[in-house]
Amino acid sequence: MKAKLFSYALLAVSVSACAQSPVLEHSVVPAPEPEGQGLTAHVLYQFLLGEIASQRGELQLSAEAYADLATRTRDARVARRATEVALYARQTQLALKNARLWRELEPGSPKAMQTLASLLVGSGRLGEAKPHLHAWIKTGKEGEVFMQLHGLLAKQKDRQAVLDLVTDLAASYPGMPEARFAVGQAAWQAGQGKKALAALDEALRLKPDWESTALFKAQVLQRVDGDAALESFLKDYLAAHPAAREVRLAYARQLARVGKFTESRAQFEFMTRENPDNPEAHFAVGLVALQTNDLDSAKASFLKALDLGHPDEGQVRFYLGQLAEARNLPEEALTWYQSVSKGRQQFDAQLRAAVVMNKLGRLAEARAWLAALAPSSDSERIQLAQTEAQLLREAKNFDGVFGVLSTALEKMPDAPELLYDRAMAAEKINRLDVLEKDLRRLIQLKPDHAHAYNALGYTLADRTTRIKEAIELLEQALKLEPEDPFILDSMGWAMFKARRYAEAVDYLRRAFGVRPDPEIAAHFGEALWMKGDKEEARRVWRNGLQLHPDNESLREVASRLMP
């Protein structure tokens, strides 16, 4: 749980993606005034009809009126208005007709070029769009146009055709970094990673300090050549461009992602030195310090982030609570959790507050605290029920656990998490009918839920005489998770119940090799004993009891079979 929360928190320290400009905004500009010259009664009628229909929401009528008006007047302003109204009315073919007229009447307009090209691309007519894209690029803002191409072409299914088009457009601009960048994007979308890297390398050669390109190259490089190549590139780039903040942030996050916390921390600390008033950099240092168990440094960094006004104060307070729990300071942890009044971690903090109350021996207070919470989604309602059930489970109040989960299931009858948890609670109070019903329903909902098959198969083997059915369920579980030690243990125990001791030992030996759990040790030893390998059974039990002297299953089987 701690590692998962750490990952989410570190990912929240954002890295700028490669910026994309909007392709086309269908904003409706004020209607043009009809020119006095050539103003006829019909023209005036069509103008008024188009405007009134638009104001009344009769978009198709408005679009048709303006299209007729544009054709009659051959006024570029009217043609533009007609195009925009048709787009707003989702009359694509009419918009295309109007855009062609607009382009004809105002041949030097970049907006007309862009609009017509966009409509042609949207219709899948890349060949027809090409000359208009070429013209648009030549209007003097070539770099901006190339940066818009990815968004413009993103929905095209023929990725190779897009790559060919962008490559052709870029060919006339060999010294323009944005053109190389556009080729890199198109190549990546076409599944040609090496070509994408070559284009991005050229873009960086032309514009070495372009961080967006460096970040995009890092993404591609990781997918094509792996983490080591990615880290090498980012390290080298930072050596040449030490002020590249977004690249340094990406490097620090990558190092943390692969568990290189010391190196990651060094990068984040560099950022705090360069930007001492940046609360998010201090927070990131705290997260990495927490992972390396440097709790004092973590606390200092979190407090610094708070002092500097971290934008998600609740998240920082939540992690201060986590840190206090790690230091076995439950009262301090409770204070921090209860202080989280907003932010993404607010609900999680309130749940943790109840858990800490329970650790302090205040179960009734913890349950009252949970009862006062107001979950805002089914996900939060499930978390709430599971948390209260866990508190009761720790108190060995299994009837209470069953009741809490049953109440929650009345409102969310098909919640997989609740079905599984209630099935486990039902086993504890000998309600095997409910266990089987819940697990079979869970299997219906999630046919690939290996642990539902496992739990039902194990229970049937251990608590009933339906051994054949149990083995069939466990075979299905093993198909889904062939190396899961708990499923291997269940199958071994089912074989034991079927008196197939040699097979039982084989499964249990595999399970114990993956995970030397005390419950598995108890089963493994008993199977060895019944197979006749009593000395090995004694050795398994003795070793298990040395490591887990209070485990009830080990103590019971050892006292029963090993005097």
C-alpha positions as CSV (number, residue, x, y, z in Angstrom):
1,M,0.0,0.0,0.0
2,K,2.8,2.4,1.0
3,A,4.7,1.8,-2.3
4,K,1.5,2.2,-4.3
5,L,0.7,5.6,-2.7
6,F,4.3,6.6,-3.2
7,S,4.1,5.9,-6.9
8,Y,0.9,7.9,-7.2
9,A,2.3,10.8,-5.3
10,L,5.5,10.9,-7.2
11,L,3.7,10.8,-10.5
12,A,1.7,13.8,-9.4
13,V,5.0,15.8,-9.5
14,S,4.2,16.7,-13.1
15,V,6.3,16.7,-16.2
16,S,5.4,18.8,-19.2
17,A,4.3,16.7,-22.1
18,C,5.2,17.7,-25.7
19,A,2.9,20.6,-26.1
20,Q,0.2,20.4,-28.8
21,S,-1.6,23.4,-30.2
22,P,-5.3,23.1,-30.9
23,V,-6.0,22.3,-34.5
24,L,-9.1,24.3,-35.1
25,E,-11.4,26.2,-32.9
26,H,-14.9,26.5,-34.2
27,S,-15.6,29.8,-32.6
28,V,-18.6,31.7,-34.0
29,V,-17.5,35.2,-34.9
30,P,-20.0,38.1,-35.1
31,A,-21.9,38.0,-38.3
32,P,-20.6,40.2,-41.1
33,E,-22.6,43.2,-42.1
34,P,-24.1,42.6,-45.6
35,E,-22.5,44.9,-48.1
36,G,-24.6,47.7,-49.5
37,Q,-23.6,46.9,-53.1
38,G,-25.7,44.2,-54.5
39,L,-28.0,44.0,-51.5
40,T,-31.3,42.6,-52.7
41,A,-34.4,41.6,-50.8
42,H,-33.5,38.0,-51.1
43,V,-29.9,38.5,-49.8
44,L,-31.3,40.5,-46.9
45,Y,-33.9,37.8,-46.2
46,Q,-31.3,35.0,-46.2
47,F,-29.0,37.1,-43.9
48,L,-31.8,37.6,-41.4
49,L,-33.0,34.0,-41.7
50,G,-29.5,32.7,-40.9
51,E,-29.1,34.9,-37.9
52,I,-32.6,34.4,-36.4
53,A,-32.4,30.6,-36.9
54,S,-29.0,30.5,-35.3
55,Q,-30.3,32.5,-32.3
56,R,-33.2,30.1,-31.9
57,G,-31.0,27.0,-32.1
58,E,-32.3,25.9,-35.5
59,L,-28.8,25.2,-36.7
60,Q,-29.5,23.3,-39.9
61,L,-31.7,26.0,-41.2
62,S,-29.2,28.7,-40.3
63,A,-26.4,26.7,-42.0
64,E,-28.4,26.3,-45.2
65,A,-29.4,30.0,-45.2
66,Y,-25.8,31.1,-44.8
67,A,-24.5,28.6,-47.5
68,D,-27.0,30.1,-49.9
69,L,-26.0,33.6,-48.9
70,A,-22.3,32.9,-49.4
71,T,-22.9,31.5,-52.9
72,R,-25.0,34.5,-53.9
73,T,-22.8,37.2,-52.4
74,R,-19.4,35.6,-53.0
75,D,-18.2,37.6,-50.0
76,A,-15.2,36.1,-48.1
77,R,-16.6,37.2,-44.8
78,V,-19.9,35.6,-45.5
79,A,-18.2,32.4,-46.7
80,R,-16.2,32.3,-43.4
81,R,-19.4,32.8,-41.4
82,A,-21.2,30.1,-43.4
83,T,-18.3,27.7,-42.8
84,E,-18.4,28.3,-39.0
85,V,-22.2,28.0,-38.8
86,A,-22.1,24.7,-40.8
87,L,-19.4,23.4,-38.5
88,Y,-21.4,24.3,-35.4
89,A,-24.4,22.5,-36.9
90,R,-22.2,19.5,-37.6
91,Q,-22.9,19.7,-41.3
92,T,-19.5,18.6,-42.4
93,Q,-20.1,18.4,-46.2
94,L,-21.7,21.8,-46.2
95,A,-18.8,23.2,-44.2
96,L,-16.4,21.7,-46.7
97,K,-18.3,23.3,-49.6
98,N,-18.3,26.7,-47.8
99,A,-14.6,26.4,-46.9
100,R,-13.6,25.8,-50.5
101,L,-15.5,29.0,-51.4
102,W,-13.8,30.9,-48.6
103,R,-10.4,29.7,-49.7
104,E,-11.2,30.7,-53.3
105,L,-12.4,34.2,-52.2
106,E,-9.6,34.8,-49.7
107,P,-6.6,32.8,-51.1
108,G,-4.1,34.4,-48.8
109,S,-5.9,33.7,-45.5
110,P,-4.1,31.3,-43.2
111,K,-7.3,30.6,-41.4
112,A,-9.1,29.6,-44.6
113,M,-6.1,27.3,-45.5
114,Q,-6.2,25.8,-42.0
115,T,-10.0,25.3,-42.0
116,L,-10.1,23.7,-45.4
117,A,-7.1,21.4,-44.7
118,S,-8.7,20.4,-41.4
119,L,-12.0,19.5,-43.0
120,L,-10.3,17.5,-45.8
121,V,-8.2,15.6,-43.2
122,G,-11.2,15.0,-41.1
123,S,-12.9,13.4,-44.2
124,G,-9.8,11.2,-44.7
125,R,-8.8,13.0,-47.9
126,L,-5.2,13.5,-47.2
127,G,-4.1,13.8,-50.8
128,E,-6.5,16.7,-51.3
129,A,-5.4,18.3,-48.1
130,K,-1.7,18.3,-49.0
131,P,-1.6,21.4,-51.2
132,H,-3.6,23.4,-48.6
133,L,-1.3,22.2,-45.8
134,H,1.7,23.3,-48.0
135,A,0.1,26.7,-48.5
136,W,-0.7,27.1,-44.8
137,I,2.9,26.2,-43.9
138,K,4.2,28.9,-46.3
139,T,2.2,31.7,-44.6
140,G,5.2,32.5,-42.4
141,K,4.4,30.6,-39.2
142,E,5.9,27.3,-40.3
143,G,7.0,26.1,-36.9
144,E,3.5,26.7,-35.4
145,V,1.9,24.8,-38.2
146,F,4.1,21.7,-37.9
147,M,3.4,21.7,-34.1
148,Q,-0.3,21.5,-34.9
149,L,-0.1,18.6,-37.4
150,H,-0.1,15.9,-34.8
151,G,-3.4,17.0,-33.4
152,L,-4.8,17.6,-36.8
153,L,-3.9,14.1,-38.0
154,A,-4.4,12.1,-34.8
155,K,-7.7,10.4,-35.7
156,Q,-6.4,9.1,-39.0
157,K,-6.4,5.3,-39.0
158,D,-3.8,4.9,-41.8
159,R,-0.7,5.8,-39.8
160,Q,1.7,5.1,-42.6
161,A,-0.2,7.5,-44.9
162,V,0.1,10.2,-42.2
163,L,3.8,9.6,-41.9
164,D,4.2,9.8,-45.6
165,L,2.3,13.1,-45.7
166,V,4.2,14.7,-42.8
167,T,7.5,13.6,-44.3
168,D,6.6,15.2,-47.6
169,L,5.5,18.4,-45.9
170,A,8.7,18.5,-43.8
171,A,11.1,17.8,-46.8
172,S,11.1,21.5,-47.8
173,Y,12.2,22.6,-44.3
174,P,15.4,20.6,-43.5
175,G,16.6,23.2,-41.0
176,M,13.4,23.6,-39.1
177,P,13.4,21.7,-35.8
178,E,9.6,21.7,-35.6
179,A,9.4,19.9,-38.9
180,R,11.7,17.2,-37.6
181,F,9.6,16.9,-34.4
182,A,6.5,16.5,-36.5
183,V,8.1,13.6,-38.4
184,G,9.2,12.1,-35.1
185,Q,5.6,12.2,-33.8
186,A,4.2,10.7,-37.0
187,A,6.8,8.0,-37.1
188,W,6.1,7.0,-33.5
189,Q,2.4,6.8,-34.2
190,A,3.1,4.6,-37.2
191,G,5.1,2.2,-35.0
192,Q,8.5,3.1,-36.4
193,G,10.4,3.8,-33.2
194,K,13.9,4.0,-34.8
195,K,12.7,6.5,-37.4
196,A,11.1,8.5,-34.7
197,L,14.3,8.6,-32.7
198,A,16.3,9.7,-35.8
199,A,13.9,12.6,-36.4
200,L,14.0,13.7,-32.8
201,D,17.8,13.5,-32.7
202,E,17.8,15.8,-35.7
203,A,15.3,18.2,-34.0
204,L,17.6,18.3,-30.9
205,R,20.6,18.9,-33.1
206,L,18.9,22.0,-34.6
207,K,17.5,23.1,-31.3
208,P,19.5,21.5,-28.4
209,D,17.7,23.2,-25.5
210,W,14.2,22.1,-26.6
211,E,13.0,20.3,-23.5
212,S,9.7,19.1,-25.0
213,T,11.7,17.2,-27.7
214,A,14.1,15.8,-25.1
215,L,11.1,14.5,-23.1
216,F,9.4,13.0,-26.1
217,K,12.6,11.3,-27.1
218,A,12.9,9.9,-23.6
219,Q,9.4,8.4,-23.9
220,V,10.3,6.8,-27.2
221,L,13.7,5.6,-26.1
222,Q,12.3,3.8,-23.1
223,R,9.8,1.9,-25.2
224,V,12.4,1.1,-27.9
225,D,15.6,0.5,-26.0
226,G,14.6,0.2,-22.3
227,D,15.2,1.9,-19.0
228,A,19.0,1.9,-19.2
229,A,19.1,3.7,-22.5
230,L,16.5,6.2,-21.2
231,E,18.5,6.9,-18.1
232,S,21.7,7.3,-20.0
233,F,20.1,9.8,-22.4
234,L,18.6,11.9,-19.6
235,K,21.8,11.9,-17.6
236,D,23.8,13.1,-20.7
237,Y,21.2,15.7,-21.6
238,L,21.4,17.2,-18.1
239,A,25.1,17.3,-18.2
240,A,24.9,19.5,-21.3
241,H,21.8,21.4,-20.1
242,P,21.8,21.5,-16.3
243,A,19.0,24.1,-16.2
244,A,16.5,21.8,-17.9
245,R,14.0,21.5,-15.0
246,E,11.4,19.3,-16.7
247,V,14.1,16.9,-17.9
248,R,15.6,16.7,-14.5
249,L,12.2,16.1,-13.0
250,A,11.6,13.3,-15.5
251,Y,15.1,11.8,-14.7
252,A,14.4,11.9,-10.9
253,R,11.0,10.3,-11.3
254,Q,12.5,7.5,-13.6
255,L,15.2,6.8,-11.0
256,A,12.6,6.5,-8.3
257,R,10.4,4.3,-10.5
258,V,13.1,1.7,-10.9
259,G,14.0,1.8,-7.2
260,K,17.2,3.9,-7.5
261,F,16.1,6.1,-4.6
262,T,19.5,7.5,-3.6
263,E,20.2,8.7,-7.1
264,S,16.6,10.0,-7.4
265,R,16.9,11.9,-4.2
266,A,20.1,13.6,-5.4
267,Q,18.2,14.9,-8.4
268,F,15.3,16.2,-6.3
269,E,17.7,17.8,-3.9
270,F,19.5,19.6,-6.8
271,M,16.1,21.0,-7.7
272,T,15.5,22.3,-4.2
273,R,18.9,24.0,-4.3
274,E,18.1,25.6,-7.6
275,N,14.6,26.5,-6.6
276,P,14.5,26.6,-2.8
277,D,11.0,28.1,-2.7
278,N,9.5,25.2,-4.7
279,P,7.3,23.2,-2.3
280,E,6.7,20.3,-4.8
281,A,10.5,19.7,-5.0
282,H,10.8,19.5,-1.2
283,F,7.8,17.2,-1.1
284,A,9.4,14.9,-3.7
285,V,12.6,14.8,-1.6
286,G,10.4,13.7,1.4
287,L,8.8,10.9,-0.6
288,V,12.1,9.5,-1.7
289,A,13.6,9.9,1.8
290,L,10.6,8.0,3.1
291,Q,11.3,5.1,0.7
292,T,14.9,4.9,2.0
293,N,13.7,5.0,5.6
294,D,15.4,8.3,6.3
295,L,12.4,9.4,8.4
296,D,14.0,12.5,9.9
297,S,14.8,13.9,6.5
298,A,11.4,12.9,5.1
299,K,9.7,14.8,7.9
300,A,11.8,17.9,7.5
301,S,11.1,18.0,3.8
302,F,7.3,17.5,4.2
303,L,7.2,20.3,6.8
304,K,9.2,22.5,4.5
305,A,6.7,21.8,1.7
306,L,3.9,22.8,4.0
307,D,5.6,26.0,5.1
308,L,6.1,26.9,1.4
309,G,2.4,26.4,0.6
310,H,2.3,23.1,-1.3
311,P,-0.8,23.2,-3.6
312,D,-2.1,19.9,-2.2
313,E,-1.7,20.5,1.5
314,G,-3.9,17.5,2.4
315,Q,-1.5,15.2,0.5
316,V,1.5,16.4,2.5
317,R,-0.4,16.1,5.8
318,F,-1.4,12.5,4.8
319,Y,2.2,11.6,4.3
320,L,3.2,13.1,7.6
321,G,0.6,10.8,9.1
322,Q,2.2,7.9,7.2
323,L,5.6,8.9,8.5
324,A,4.3,9.1,12.1
325,E,2.9,5.6,11.7
326,A,6.2,4.3,10.4
327,R,7.8,5.8,13.6
328,N,5.2,4.1,15.8
329,L,3.8,7.4,16.9
330,P,0.1,6.7,16.6
331,E,-1.1,9.9,18.4
332,E,0.9,12.1,16.1
333,A,-0.3,10.1,13.1
334,L,-3.9,10.5,14.2
335,T,-3.4,14.3,14.5
336,W,-2.0,14.5,11.0
337,Y,-4.7,12.4,9.5
338,Q,-7.5,14.3,11.2
339,S,-6.1,17.5,9.9
340,V,-6.6,16.5,6.2
341,S,-9.7,18.6,5.4
342,K,-9.4,18.7,1.6
343,G,-7.5,17.2,-1.4
344,R,-7.1,13.9,-3.1
345,Q,-6.1,12.1,0.1
346,Q,-8.8,13.4,2.3
347,F,-10.9,10.2,2.4
348,D,-7.9,7.9,2.7
349,A,-6.7,10.0,5.6
350,Q,-10.0,9.7,7.4
351,L,-9.9,5.9,6.9
352,R,-6.4,5.8,8.3
353,A,-7.5,7.8,11.3
354,A,-10.0,5.1,12.1
355,V,-7.3,2.4,11.8
356,V,-5.0,4.3,14.1
357,M,-7.8,4.8,16.7
358,N,-8.3,1.1,16.7
359,K,-4.5,0.5,17.2
360,L,-4.9,2.8,20.2
361,G,-7.6,0.5,21.6
362,R,-10.4,2.9,20.7
363,L,-12.6,0.6,18.5
364,A,-15.9,2.1,19.4
365,E,-14.6,5.6,18.6
366,A,-13.1,4.3,15.4
367,R,-16.5,2.9,14.3
368,A,-18.3,6.1,15.2
369,W,-15.7,8.0,13.2
370,L,-16.3,5.8,10.2
371,A,-20.1,6.1,10.6
372,A,-19.8,9.9,10.3
373,L,-17.9,9.8,7.0
374,A,-19.8,10.7,3.8
375,P,-18.4,8.6,0.9
376,S,-19.0,10.2,-2.5
377,S,-18.7,7.2,-4.7
378,D,-19.2,3.4,-4.8
379,S,-15.4,3.1,-4.6
380,E,-15.3,5.1,-1.4
381,R,-18.3,3.2,0.0
382,I,-16.5,-0.1,-0.6
383,Q,-13.3,1.2,1.1
384,L,-15.4,2.3,4.1
385,A,-17.0,-1.1,4.5
386,Q,-13.7,-2.9,4.1
387,T,-12.0,-0.7,6.7
388,E,-14.7,-1.2,9.3
389,A,-14.7,-5.0,8.5
390,Q,-10.9,-5.0,9.0
391,L,-11.3,-3.4,12.4
392,L,-13.8,-6.0,13.5
393,R,-11.7,-8.8,12.0
394,E,-8.7,-7.7,14.1
395,A,-11.0,-7.8,17.1
396,K,-12.0,-11.4,16.0
397,N,-15.7,-10.2,15.8
398,F,-16.4,-12.3,12.7
399,D,-20.2,-12.0,13.1
400,G,-19.7,-8.2,13.1
401,V,-17.5,-8.5,9.9
402,F,-20.2,-10.5,8.2
403,G,-22.9,-8.0,9.2
404,V,-21.0,-4.9,8.0
405,L,-20.2,-6.5,4.6
406,S,-23.8,-7.8,4.3
407,T,-25.1,-4.3,4.9
408,A,-22.8,-2.9,2.2
409,L,-23.8,-5.6,-0.3
410,E,-27.4,-4.6,0.1
411,K,-26.6,-1.4,-1.7
412,M,-23.8,-2.8,-4.0
413,P,-24.8,-6.4,-4.5
414,D,-22.3,-7.1,-7.3
415,A,-19.2,-5.4,-5.8
416,P,-16.5,-8.0,-6.4
417,E,-14.4,-6.8,-3.4
418,L,-17.3,-7.1,-1.0
419,L,-18.4,-10.5,-2.3
420,Y,-15.0,-11.9,-1.8
421,D,-14.6,-10.4,1.7
422,R,-18.0,-11.6,2.8
423,A,-17.2,-15.1,1.6
424,M,-14.1,-15.1,3.8
425,A,-16.1,-13.8,6.7
426,A,-18.8,-16.5,6.1
427,E,-16.2,-19.2,6.4
428,K,-15.3,-18.0,9.8
429,I,-18.9,-18.3,11.1
430,N,-19.6,-21.6,9.3
431,R,-21.9,-20.1,6.7
432,L,-20.6,-22.1,3.9
433,D,-23.8,-21.6,1.9
434,V,-23.2,-17.9,1.8
435,L,-19.5,-18.5,1.0
436,E,-20.3,-20.6,-2.0
437,K,-23.1,-18.3,-3.2
438,D,-20.8,-15.2,-3.0
439,L,-17.9,-16.9,-4.7
440,R,-19.9,-18.4,-7.5
441,R,-21.4,-15.0,-8.1
442,L,-18.0,-13.4,-8.1
443,I,-16.8,-16.0,-10.7
444,Q,-19.8,-15.1,-12.9
445,L,-18.8,-11.4,-12.7
446,K,-15.1,-12.0,-13.1
447,P,-14.4,-15.3,-14.8
448,D,-10.6,-14.6,-14.5
449,H,-10.6,-14.1,-10.7
450,A,-8.2,-16.8,-9.8
451,H,-8.5,-16.3,-6.1
452,A,-12.3,-16.8,-6.2
453,Y,-11.8,-20.3,-7.7
454,N,-9.0,-20.9,-5.2
455,A,-11.1,-19.9,-2.1
456,L,-14.0,-22.0,-3.2
457,G,-11.9,-24.9,-4.1
458,Y,-9.9,-24.9,-0.9
459,T,-13.0,-24.6,1.2
460,L,-14.8,-27.5,-0.5
461,A,-11.6,-29.6,-0.1
462,D,-11.1,-28.6,3.5
463,R,-14.6,-28.4,4.8
464,T,-16.7,-30.8,2.7
465,T,-16.4,-34.2,0.9
466,R,-16.8,-32.6,-2.6
467,I,-13.1,-33.2,-3.4
468,K,-13.5,-33.8,-7.1
469,E,-15.3,-30.5,-7.5
470,A,-12.7,-28.8,-5.4
471,I,-9.9,-30.1,-7.6
472,E,-11.7,-28.9,-10.8
473,L,-12.0,-25.4,-9.3
474,L,-8.3,-25.4,-8.3
475,E,-7.2,-26.6,-11.7
476,Q,-9.0,-23.5,-13.2
477,A,-7.3,-21.3,-10.6
478,L,-3.9,-22.7,-11.6
479,K,-4.6,-22.1,-15.3
480,L,-5.0,-18.4,-14.4
481,E,-2.2,-18.1,-11.9
482,P,0.1,-21.2,-12.3
483,E,2.9,-20.0,-9.9
484,D,0.7,-18.5,-7.1
485,P,2.0,-20.1,-3.9
486,F,-1.4,-20.0,-2.2
487,I,-3.2,-21.7,-5.1
488,L,-0.4,-24.3,-5.2
489,D,-0.9,-24.8,-1.4
490,S,-4.7,-25.2,-1.9
491,M,-4.2,-27.8,-4.6
492,G,-1.7,-29.6,-2.5
493,W,-4.2,-29.7,0.4
494,A,-7.0,-31.0,-1.9
495,M,-4.6,-33.8,-3.1
496,F,-3.9,-34.5,0.6
497,K,-7.7,-34.8,1.3
498,A,-8.0,-37.1,-1.7
499,R,-5.2,-39.3,-0.2
500,R,-3.0,-38.6,-3.2
501,Y,0.0,-37.9,-0.9
502,A,2.8,-37.9,-3.5
503,E,1.0,-35.3,-5.6
504,A,0.2,-33.4,-2.5
505,V,3.9,-33.2,-1.6
506,D,4.8,-32.1,-5.1
507,Y,2.4,-29.1,-5.1
508,L,3.2,-28.2,-1.5
509,R,6.9,-28.3,-2.1
510,R,6.5,-25.9,-5.0
511,A,4.3,-23.6,-2.9
512,F,6.8,-23.7,0.0
513,G,9.7,-23.0,-2.3
514,V,8.0,-19.8,-3.6
515,R,6.8,-18.7,-0.2
516,P,7.8,-20.4,3.1
517,D,4.6,-19.3,4.8
518,P,3.7,-21.0,8.2
519,E,0.3,-22.1,6.9
520,I,2.0,-23.7,3.9
521,A,4.6,-25.2,6.2
522,A,1.9,-26.9,8.3
523,H,0.3,-28.4,5.2
524,F,3.6,-29.4,3.6
525,G,4.8,-31.2,6.8
526,E,1.5,-33.1,7.2
527,A,1.7,-34.3,3.5
528,L,5.3,-35.4,4.0
529,W,4.3,-37.2,7.2
530,M,1.5,-39.1,5.5
531,K,3.7,-39.9,2.5
532,G,6.2,-41.5,5.0
533,D,8.9,-38.7,4.9
534,K,8.6,-38.1,8.6
535,E,12.1,-36.8,9.2
536,E,11.6,-34.1,6.5
537,A,8.2,-33.3,8.0
538,R,9.8,-32.8,11.5
539,R,12.4,-30.5,9.9
540,V,9.8,-28.4,8.2
541,W,7.8,-28.0,11.3
542,R,10.8,-27.3,13.6
543,N,12.1,-24.6,11.2
544,G,8.6,-23.1,10.9
545,L,8.1,-22.9,14.7
546,Q,11.5,-21.3,15.2
547,L,10.4,-18.5,12.8
548,H,6.7,-18.4,13.8
549,P,6.4,-19.8,17.3
550,D,2.9,-18.5,17.8
551,N,1.3,-19.8,14.6
552,E,-1.7,-21.9,15.6
553,S,-1.7,-24.2,12.5
554,L,2.0,-25.2,13.0
555,R,1.5,-25.7,16.7
556,E,-1.6,-27.8,16.3
557,V,-0.1,-30.2,13.6
558,A,3.2,-30.5,15.4
559,S,1.6,-31.4,18.7
560,R,-0.7,-33.8,17.0
561,L,1.8,-35.7,14.9
562,M,5.2,-34.9,16.4
563,P,5.5,-35.8,20.1
